[in-house]
Structure formats: structure tokens, C-alpha cells
């Protein structure tokens, strides 16, 4: 684990049966660096070495940066933020030199890196705000986009008013340029992430206002859906509070109003398991539409959003997805793999992976690409060997199709994320609580997959970096009260539901005893294995403070004499 990994370690192309690039290279042919392959390697490198502080491509020198074209450069310099994740002091020192680069794209990437770096970190000096402030009000389009995304990642869930005052004017701007709508929707999305689940009136009002005033061609823009998603995130899990906004959205005279209504509804009821809402979403999918069916795709994802987090609902949803695949039109089918991914984030369940693996060979390109990305989502950070094998086969199967290969690489990056020490799961404390920013980050990726050609496979692939909001180490670390590290024996095993059982039922089954730090995967739970310490929190997850048990008596050893 302490080794630095290169993208080649992840692809393992020497295991490929067709012997892709490696054998041709020995025959003396020149190696072609394609822009898309380099871009994919950038992401793989960033996710695999996330939070590690070193890598083989970006930290030694700047050569790799200039092997990429425009947007590739931006992704490459932004990947520094991911490699130095959560290490604000040293990371800023490394990124700083790129902020003054002559290349617009490198500067934009560095601005994004500053945001990624401080994702979820509270810092009194607020370096992110200070550095990105000037770029938001600057002239350069690409800088604005990067700064919006950076602020959205850095301050996700913090509901900071000073950040809101920076971003609101961007949402309100109405000069008609080709790039305006992109800036508007990215700023809207960032606001949604910052105020996730906060129902803020200013932000909500501004976004709805902007949607009402927008011209038709602006709403036809491929990124307009992110404006709707920003609005949905505001009301994430807030149920009835979204009613007034829904009424306002229904007045928009454009096909996007349907989509916006569904996105808002499904976000509001996310994780609630509300059966009536699920029925309504299934009802939306029942119409047979050939085009203009974006709202149906949103409805399919909505079903899994509403049912995620409770077992019975998820199983029923799986069954209705089977029906959707049989009877519905293409647009609905395209969203099904993504919905399966949302239901099982970082939880590579055998049957789900099987289903996705069948869908990944579908003749329709979008279904297969979505299925590949969904395989990455379900296995995120688990190093699951079965998925790794499937993805390697897919990369040979589609070796001629650039788009598919890119998707496979991104999926491989997610699979080996943080060398298998990270997870994307949006739930914490035994699936009781949902983390807003984490769910928001995953949703951003999912909604950009609805239209892969104009997002991830085009110029705004940097939306993948929103996943950093959801990335968490999956170790269990025990520390003393003064935060010094303290090894303790714990038992880790499959979690068992113990609600409403009499007496003191066992909470885990089939456990193994380890000394902390230990890795805990989805569906597992830990409990202390000794009585000499007590944990301060009731759930053992992440970093846990333990203190000595005052009543503990050491077992007496001198009985046998």
C-alpha cells in the first residue's frame, strides 16, 4: 500500500490476451500518445493515489502536464489537488506555482485543485476563498467554470454566506453568450452543493427565477440539467419543504420543467423509502416516448434515490428495474444501469455486478457506457478482483472505441480509489445518517452520465472531481483522548439487524479479531474486543476516541502456582 502506483499497474495490459500496446512496442513501432488515453491516465493516477501525497506522473516534474491538450491540462493540474487531498499546507505549496502559469487551462486546473484539496476541511485562513475570489469575478470563461466547481467542492455542505454572495451574481447574469449557460449551471450546481439540504430561500429563489427567465435555447443547453440538480440538492431529504418550489417549476413553458420537477421531487424524498413517490416515478416511466424523455431518465434514477438506504425497498426496486429493461423505450433503459449503481454505492453485490456486466455488452453505446461507469461506482474503493477482471476484459473488447475505453478507465480509477482504502458510501453511523455532500457528489456524476457525449466525453469531464466530496477513508482508527494513536483489538464482522429483539443480541456475525487500524467494508460493523477501554462514541467508524475503563480489572495470572 505504501508504494506509489502508476496507471499501468491498474490497467495490467500485459495480462490482456490480445497483448494490446505492449507487444507492438517491442516490435519497434512508435507509441502513440492519444489525448483521450492520457486524459484517462490522469484520472486513474489521481484517484488511485488520492490523499497519498506522491505519484509518478504529476509530482516529480511537469512533463506530464504538457502531454495533454487544453482540457487535459486542466484535468492534469487539478489532479494535484486530489493527490494531496486533505493536506492543505503542503498541497498549496505544490499547487501555487501553477496558479501563475501562462496557460489559461493550467491556471484553471490549479484553481480547481485548490478547491479539491480543501474538500471538507475547515481552515481558519480560508485559502480557497481567498485564492478563487478573483477568478470568479474575472473575464476568462474557463477560469470561472473552474472556480465555481472548486468552491462547490471545497465548501460542500458548509452553507457559507460569503461564498453564496460570490456565486449568486454568476447565476443571475443574463448576457447571451454561448458560454453563459455553462457558467450559470455550474454556479447553480456549486450553490446546491454548498447549501445541500438547507432549503435556503435566496439560493432557491435565484435558481428558479433564472430558470423562468431563461430563453429556450439556453434551456436546451446540455448542462441546464445541472441547474435543476443544484435546486434539487438544496432540498435534499427535506420532503414536504419543496412543495412551493415544485409549483413554481411547473409554470415554466419548456420541456425542462418536467425534468426539473422530477429532479427536485426525487432529491426531496431521497433515502426516505416513500412508496407513493416510487409509484409516481414508475408511472412517469410507463409512457412510451421516443425523444424528449430526459425526465424519464431522471425518474429512473429517482426510484433508486428514494429507495436507497433500506433493504426491502432496494430489493423491490431491483425487481422493477428488471421490468423497465424488458418493456420500456431506450431512454429509460439507458438510465437503469446508473440507477443500479446508485443503489449499491461501494457495495459490489454479486447479482448486481452480474446484471451490469450483461448490460455492458449491450449494442446501444450509451447503455454499455453507463453500465461500465456503474460498475465503477458499485465497486468504488473495494479493489474487488472480480470487477477488476471484468473491466480488463471490457477494455480489450472495446479497444477500438475511444469513448468506451475512457469509461472503462474511469471505472478502474474508481475501483482502485485510494488503493482500496477509500469508500464513496454516502451513509455513516451504521446507515442511520446520510451525508448530504457525499450524495450530492455522486449525483453530479450520475446526472452527467445521462448525457455522456456532452459532459464526460466532451469538455466538462472535470465534473468527475465532484466525487471528492463523497470520498472517505474506510479505516477504523482508535486514538486516545489527546488524539495520540492507540492500537486496540476489535472484532469485525457482517452487521446484523438487532432492532426490537429481547435481551442483548449479538450485533455482528462471523467476526474476525484484528488490531486497529482495520478496514471496514460496506455491510460490516466493528465492536471492541477488550474490556479495558470504552469508546466515546456509540458507533465504531472512522476515527474513534477511546478512554480507559475505570472498572476494568486485569485478569490475575498467578493462580496456577
C-alpha positions in Angstrom: 0.0 0.0 0.0 2.9 2.4 0.7 4.1 2.0 -2.9 3.2 4.7 -5.5 1.1 3.2 -8.2 1.1 4.1 -11.9 -1.9 3.8 -14.2 -0.2 0.8 -15.9 -0.3 -1.1 -12.6 -4.1 -0.7 -12.7 -4.7 -1.5 -16.4 -2.4 -4.6 -16.2 -2.4 -4.6 -20.0 0.3 -7.3 -20.0 -2.4 -9.7 -18.8 -4.5 -8.9 -21.8 -5.0 -11.9 -24.2 -4.6 -9.7 -27.3 -1.4 -8.1 -25.9 -2.5 -4.6 -26.7 0.2 -2.0 -26.8 3.0 -3.7 -25.0 3.9 -6.3 -27.7 3.6 -3.9 -30.6 6.0 -1.6 -28.8 8.7 -4.3 -28.7 8.3 -4.8 -32.4 9.7 -1.3 -32.8 6.6 0.7 -33.7 6.3 4.2 -32.2 4.0 4.6 -29.2 1.1 6.9 -30.0 0.1 9.1 -27.1 -3.5 9.8 -27.7 -5.1 12.8 -25.9 -8.0 10.8 -24.6 -5.8 8.0 -23.3 -3.6 10.5 -21.5 -6.6 12.2 -20.0 -7.9 8.8 -18.7 -4.4 8.1 -17.2 -4.6 11.4 -15.5 -7.8 10.5 -13.7 -6.7 7.0 -12.9 -3.5 8.3 -11.4 -5.3 10.9 -9.4 -7.9 8.6 -7.9 -5.5 5.7 -7.2 -3.0 7.9 -5.4 -5.7 10.1 -3.8 -4.6 11.6 -0.5 -1.2 9.8 -0.8 0.9 12.9 -1.5 3.1 11.4 -4.2 2.6 9.9 -7.6 4.7 9.1 -10.7 3.1 11.5 -13.2 2.5 14.9 -11.6 4.7 15.4 -8.5 8.2 14.7 -10.0 8.2 17.2 -12.8 5.9 19.0 -15.2 6.4 16.8 -18.2 3.1 15.0 -17.9 1.2 18.3 -17.8 2.3 19.2 -21.4 1.5 15.8 -22.8 -2.2 16.8 -22.6 -4.2 19.2 -24.7 -6.4 22.1 -23.5 -8.9 20.5 -21.2 -6.5 17.7 -20.5 -4.0 20.2 -19.0 -6.8 21.4 -16.7 -7.6 17.9 -15.5 -3.9 17.2 -15.0 -3.1 20.2 -12.9 -6.4 19.6 -10.9 -5.3 16.1 -10.2 -2.6 17.5 -7.9 -5.4 18.6 -5.6 -6.6 15.0 -5.4 -3.2 13.5 -4.8 -2.6 16.0 -1.9 -6.2 15.5 -0.7 -6.9 17.0 2.8 -3.3 18.1 3.3 -3.8 21.9 2.9 -0.5 23.3 3.9 1.9 21.2 1.8 -0.6 20.9 -1.1 -1.0 24.6 -1.5 2.8 25.0 -1.8 2.8 22.5 -4.6 -0.1 23.9 -6.5 0.9 27.5 -6.1 3.4 27.6 -8.9 0.6 26.5 -11.4 -1.7 29.4 -10.4 0.7 31.8 -12.1 1.2 29.8 -15.3 0.8 31.4 -18.6 -1.6 28.7 -19.9 -5.2 29.5 -19.1 -6.1 25.8 -18.7 -3.3 25.1 -16.3 -4.3 28.1 -14.2 -7.9 26.9 -14.2 -6.9 23.4 -13.2 -4.8 24.8 -10.4 -7.8 26.8 -9.2 -9.9 23.6 -9.2 -7.1 21.8 -7.4 -7.2 24.3 -4.5 -10.9 23.5 -4.1 -10.4 19.8 -4.3 -7.5 20.0 -1.8 -9.6 21.5 1.0 -12.7 19.4 0.4 -14.4 19.0 3.8 -11.5 20.7 5.6 -12.2 23.6 7.8 -9.3 26.1 7.8 -9.3 29.4 9.7 -7.2 31.1 7.0 -9.8 30.1 4.3 -7.2 29.8 1.5 -9.8 28.5 -1.0 -12.0 31.6 -0.8 -9.1 34.0 -0.9 -7.5 32.3 -4.0 -10.7 31.7 -6.0 -12.3 35.1 -5.3 -10.5 37.0 -8.1 -11.2 34.3 -10.7 -15.0 34.3 -10.1 -15.1 37.9 -11.0 -12.5 37.7 -13.7 -13.1 37.7 -17.5 -11.9 34.3 -18.5 -14.7 31.7 -19.1 -12.7 28.6 -18.2 -11.4 30.2 -15.0 -15.0 31.0 -13.9 -16.1 27.4 -14.5 -13.1 26.0 -12.6 -13.5 28.4 -9.7 -17.2 27.6 -9.4 -16.5 23.9 -9.3 -13.7 24.4 -6.9 -15.8 26.4 -4.5 -18.6 23.9 -4.7 -16.2 21.1 -3.8 -14.4 22.9 -1.0 -17.4 24.3 0.8 -19.9 21.5 0.2 -22.4 21.4 3.0 -21.0 24.4 4.8 -23.8 26.9 3.9 -21.3 29.8 3.9 -22.9 33.2 3.1 -19.8 34.8 1.9 -19.4 32.1 -0.8 -23.0 32.5 -1.7 -22.6 36.2 -2.4 -19.8 35.4 -4.8 -21.8 32.8 -6.8 -25.2 34.4 -6.9 -24.3 37.1 -9.4 -23.0 34.3 -11.7 -26.3 32.6 -11.7 -28.2 35.9 -12.3 -26.1 37.0 -15.3 -28.1 37.2 -18.5 -25.8 38.4 -21.3 -26.4 35.9 -24.1 -23.1 34.3 -24.9 -22.6 30.7 -26.0 -20.8 30.0 -22.7 -23.1 31.9 -20.4 -25.4 28.9 -19.7 -22.5 26.7 -18.8 -21.3 29.2 -16.1 -24.8 29.7 -14.9 -25.4 25.9 -14.4 -22.0 25.2 -12.8 -22.6 28.1 -10.4 -26.1 26.8 -9.6 -24.7 23.3 -9.0 -22.0 24.7 -6.7 -24.6 26.6 -4.7 -26.6 23.5 -4.4 -23.6 21.6 -3.0 -22.8 24.4 -0.6 -26.3 24.6 0.7 -27.1 20.9 0.5 -30.3 20.1 2.4 -30.5 23.6 3.8 -33.7 24.9 1.9 -32.2 28.4 1.6 -34.7 30.8 0.2 -32.2 33.2 -1.5 -30.4 30.4 -3.4 -33.7 28.6 -4.3 -35.4 31.8 -5.4 -32.5 32.8 -7.6 -32.2 29.5 -9.4 -35.9 29.2 -10.0 -36.0 32.8 -11.2 -33.1 32.1 -13.6 -34.9 29.0 -15.0 -38.1 31.1 -15.6 -36.3 33.9 -17.3 -34.0 31.8 -19.5 -34.6 31.6 -23.2 -35.5 28.3 -24.9 -32.1 27.9 -26.4 -30.5 28.4 -23.0 -32.7 25.7 -21.5 -31.8 23.4 -24.4 -28.2 23.6 -23.4 -26.8 20.2 -22.4 -25.7 21.5 -18.9 -29.0 23.1 -18.0 -29.9 20.0 -16.0 -27.2 20.9 -13.5 -29.1 24.0 -12.7 -32.1 21.7 -11.8 -29.8 19.4 -9.8 -28.5 22.4 -7.8 -32.1 23.2 -6.9 -32.8 19.6 -6.0 -29.7 19.4 -3.7 -31.0 22.4 -1.8 -33.9 20.3 -0.7 -32.1 17.0 -0.3 -34.1 14.8 2.0 -36.3 17.6 3.1 -39.6 16.1 1.9 -42.6 18.5 2.1 -40.5 21.6 2.2 -40.0 21.5 -1.6 -43.7 21.9 -2.4 -43.7 25.7 -3.1 -40.7 25.3 -5.4 -42.4 22.5 -7.3 -45.4 24.7 -8.0 -43.1 27.4 -9.3 -41.2 25.0 -11.6 -44.4 23.7 -13.1 -45.1 27.2 -14.6 -42.0 27.0 -16.9 -43.1 26.6 -20.5 -40.4 24.4 -21.7 -39.8 20.6 -21.7 -37.2 21.0 -19.0 -39.8 21.9 -16.4 -40.8 18.2 -16.3 -37.2 17.2 -15.6 -36.7 19.9 -13.0 -39.9 18.9 -11.2 -38.8 15.2 -11.0 -35.2 16.0 -10.0 -36.5 18.2 -7.2 -39.1 15.7 -6.0 -36.7 12.7 -6.0 -34.0 14.7 -4.2 -36.5 15.9 -1.6 -37.5 12.3 -0.8 -34.0 10.8 -1.1 -33.5 7.9 1.2 -37.0 8.2 2.6 -38.3 5.0 1.0 -41.6 6.7 0.3 -43.7 4.2 -1.6 -46.1 6.7 -3.1 -43.3 8.6 -4.7 -41.8 5.4 -6.1 -45.2 4.6 -7.7 -45.4 8.0 -9.2 -41.9 7.7 -10.7 -42.7 4.3 -12.2 -45.8 5.9 -13.7 -43.6 8.5 -15.4 -41.5 5.7 -16.9 -44.6 3.9 -18.3 -45.2 6.4 -21.2 -43.6 5.4 -24.4 -41.6 8.4 -25.7 -39.0 8.3 -28.4 -37.5 11.7 -27.8 -37.7 14.5 -25.1 -37.5 11.8 -22.5 -35.0 13.3 -20.2 -37.5 13.4 -17.4 -38.0 9.7 -17.6 -34.3 9.1 -17.1 -34.4 11.4 -14.1 -37.4 9.4 -12.8 -35.5 6.0 -13.0 -32.6 7.5 -11.0 -35.2 8.9 -8.7 -36.5 5.5 -7.9 -33.2 4.3 -6.6 -32.6 7.6 -4.8 -35.8 7.2 -2.9 -35.3 3.6 -2.0 -31.6 3.6 -1.2 -30.7 3.1 2.4 -33.3 0.5 3.3 -33.0 -3.1 2.4 -36.6 -4.1 1.4 -37.1 -1.1 -0.8 -33.8 -1.7 -2.6 -34.8 -5.3 -3.4 -38.1 -4.3 -4.7 -36.5 -1.5 -6.8 -34.2 -4.1 -8.3 -37.1 -6.1 -9.4 -38.9 -3.2 -11.0 -35.7 -2.3 -12.9 -35.9 -5.8 -14.5 -39.3 -4.9 -15.8 -38.1 -1.5 -17.1 -35.4 -3.2 -19.0 -38.0 -5.5 -20.7 -40.7 -3.1 -21.5 -39.5 0.5 -21.8 -38.1 2.6 -24.5 -34.4 3.3 -24.9 -34.0 6.5 -22.8 -35.4 4.6 -19.8 -33.1 1.7 -20.3 -30.1 4.0 -20.5 -30.7 5.2 -17.0 -31.2 1.8 -15.4 -27.5 0.8 -15.1 -26.9 4.2 -13.4 -29.8 3.6 -11.0 -28.4 0.2 -10.1 -25.1 1.9 -9.4 -26.8 4.4 -7.0 -28.5 1.6 -5.1 -25.2 -0.1 -4.4 -22.5 2.5 -4.0 -19.2 0.9 -2.9 -21.0 -2.4 -2.4 -20.1 -4.9 -5.2 -23.0 -7.3 -4.7 -22.7 -10.4 -6.8 -26.1 -10.2 -8.6 -25.8 -6.5 -9.4 -22.3 -6.8 -10.9 -23.6 -9.7 -12.9 -26.5 -7.6 -14.3 -24.2 -4.7 -15.1 -21.7 -7.0 -16.8 -24.5 -8.2 -19.1 -25.6 -4.6 -19.8 -22.0 -3.5 -20.5 -22.1 -5.6 -23.7 -25.3 -4.0 -24.9 -25.3 -2.9 -28.6 -26.6 0.6 -27.6 -23.4 2.6 -26.8 -25.0 4.7 -24.1 -26.3 1.7 -22.2 -23.0 0.0 -22.3 -21.0 3.1 -21.3 -23.4 3.8 -18.4 -23.1 0.2 -17.3 -19.3 0.4 -17.3 -19.3 3.5 -15.2 -21.9 2.0 -12.8 -19.6 -1.0 -12.3 -17.0 1.5 -11.2 -19.5 3.1 -8.8 -20.7 -0.1 -7.2 -17.1 -1.3 -6.6 -15.6 2.1 -5.7 -12.6 1.7 -3.4 -13.1 -2.0 -2.9 -10.3 -3.4 -5.2 -12.8 -6.2 -5.9 -10.9 -8.7 -8.1 -14.0 -9.9 -10.0 -14.9 -6.4 -11.1 -11.2 -5.8 -12.0 -11.2 -8.8 -14.2 -14.4 -7.8 -15.9 -13.1 -4.3 -16.6 -9.9 -5.7 -18.1 -11.9 -7.8 -20.4 -14.1 -4.8 -21.4 -11.0 -2.8 -22.2 -10.0 -5.4 -24.7 -13.5 -5.9 -26.1 -13.9 -2.2 -26.8 -10.3 -1.4 -27.6 -11.3 0.3 -30.8 -13.9 2.6 -29.3 -12.3 5.7 -27.6 -15.5 6.6 -25.6 -15.8 3.1 -24.1 -12.2 2.8 -23.2 -12.4 6.2 -21.4 -15.4 4.9 -19.4 -13.5 1.7 -18.6 -10.5 3.7 -17.3 -12.7 5.9 -15.1 -14.4 2.8 -13.7 -10.9 1.3 -13.0 -9.9 4.5 -11.3 -13.0 4.3 -9.0 -12.4 0.6 -8.3 -8.9 1.1 -7.0 -9.6 4.5 -5.5 -7.1 5.5 -2.8 -5.5 2.0 -3.4 -8.7 0.5 -1.9 -8.5 2.4 1.3 -11.4 4.9 0.4 -15.1 4.5 0.0 -17.8 6.6 -1.6 -20.6 5.5 0.6 -23.0 8.4 1.4 -24.2 6.7 4.7 -22.5 6.9 8.1 -23.0 5.7 11.6 -24.5 2.3 10.7 -26.6 3.6 7.8 -28.5 5.8 10.1 -27.4 9.2 8.7 -27.0 10.3 5.1 -24.2 12.7 4.3 -25.5 15.4 2.0 -22.3 16.5 0.3 -21.4 12.8 -0.4 -24.8 12.1 -2.0 -24.5 15.4 -4.0 -21.1 14.5 -5.4 -22.3 11.1 -6.5 -25.5 12.6 -8.1 -23.4 15.1 -10.0 -21.5 12.2 -11.6 -24.8 10.3 -12.3 -26.5 13.2 -13.9 -23.5 14.0 -16.1 -23.7 10.3 -17.3 -27.3 10.9 -18.6 -25.7 12.8 -21.5 -22.2 11.4 -21.7 -21.4 12.8 -25.1 -21.6 16.4 -24.0 -20.2 16.1 -20.5 -17.6 13.4 -19.5 -16.7 12.5 -23.1 -16.5 16.2 -24.1 -15.0 19.2 -22.3 -16.6 19.1 -18.9 -15.1 15.9 -17.7 -13.7 17.7 -14.6 -17.2 17.2 -13.1 -15.8 13.8 -12.0 -13.9 15.7 -9.3 -17.1 16.3 -7.5 -16.7 12.7 -6.3 -14.1 14.0 -3.8 -17.0 15.2 -1.6 -18.0 11.6 -1.2 -14.6 10.1 -0.6 -13.9 8.9 2.9 -11.2 6.7 4.3 -12.8 3.4 5.3 -10.4 2.6 8.1 -11.4 2.4 11.7 -8.7 4.2 13.7 -8.7 4.4 17.5 -7.0 7.2 19.4 -6.5 8.4 23.0 -8.2 11.5 24.3 -5.2 13.6 23.4 -5.5 12.2 19.8 -2.4 10.1 20.0 -2.7 6.8 18.2 -3.6 3.7 20.3 -3.9 0.1 19.0 -6.9 -1.8 20.4 -8.3 -5.2 19.5 -11.6 -5.1 17.7 -13.9 -7.7 16.2 -15.1 -7.0 12.6 -18.0 -9.0 11.0 -21.2 -8.9 9.0 -23.7 -6.5 10.6 -26.9 -8.0 11.9 -30.2 -6.1 12.4 -31.0 -6.2 16.1 -33.9 -3.8 16.3 -36.7 -5.0 18.6 -35.0 -8.2 19.8 -35.1 -9.0 23.5 -32.1 -9.2 25.7 -28.6 -8.4 24.4 -28.4 -9.9 20.9 -25.1 -10.1 19.1 -24.7 -7.2 16.6 -22.3 -8.9 14.3 -21.8 -12.4 13.0 -18.8 -14.3 11.7 -16.3 -11.9 13.1 -12.5 -11.9 12.9 -10.4 -10.2 15.5 -7.9 -7.5 14.4 -5.9 -4.8 15.9 -6.8 -1.3 14.7 -6.4 0.3 12.3 -8.7 -2.0 10.3 -10.6 -1.7 7.0 -14.4 -1.9 7.3 -16.2 -2.6 4.0 -19.9 -2.0 3.3 -22.3 -4.0 5.4 -19.7 -4.7 8.1 -19.6 -3.5 11.7 -17.0 -3.4 14.4 -17.1 -3.8 18.1 -14.4 -3.5 20.8 -12.8 -6.8 21.6 -11.4 -6.0 25.0 -13.0 -4.6 28.2 -10.0 -2.4 29.2 -11.2 0.6 27.1 -14.5 2.3 26.4 -15.3 4.1 23.2 -16.6 7.6 23.5 -19.0 7.3 20.5 -21.6 4.6 20.2 -20.7 3.6 16.6 -17.3 2.4 15.7 -16.5 4.2 12.4 -13.7 6.4 11.1 -11.7 7.9 13.9 -12.9 6.8 17.4 -11.7 8.2 20.7 -11.2 5.5 23.4 -10.6 6.0 27.1 -9.6 3.6 29.8 -12.3 1.7 31.5 -12.3 2.7 35.2 -13.9 -0.6 36.3 -11.5 -2.9 34.4 -9.5 -5.4 36.4 -6.6 -7.2 34.7 -7.0 -10.9 34.8 -4.9 -12.5 37.6 -2.0 -14.5 36.3 -0.6 -16.1 39.5 -3.4 -18.6 40.2 -1.6 -21.6 38.8 1.2 -21.6 41.3 
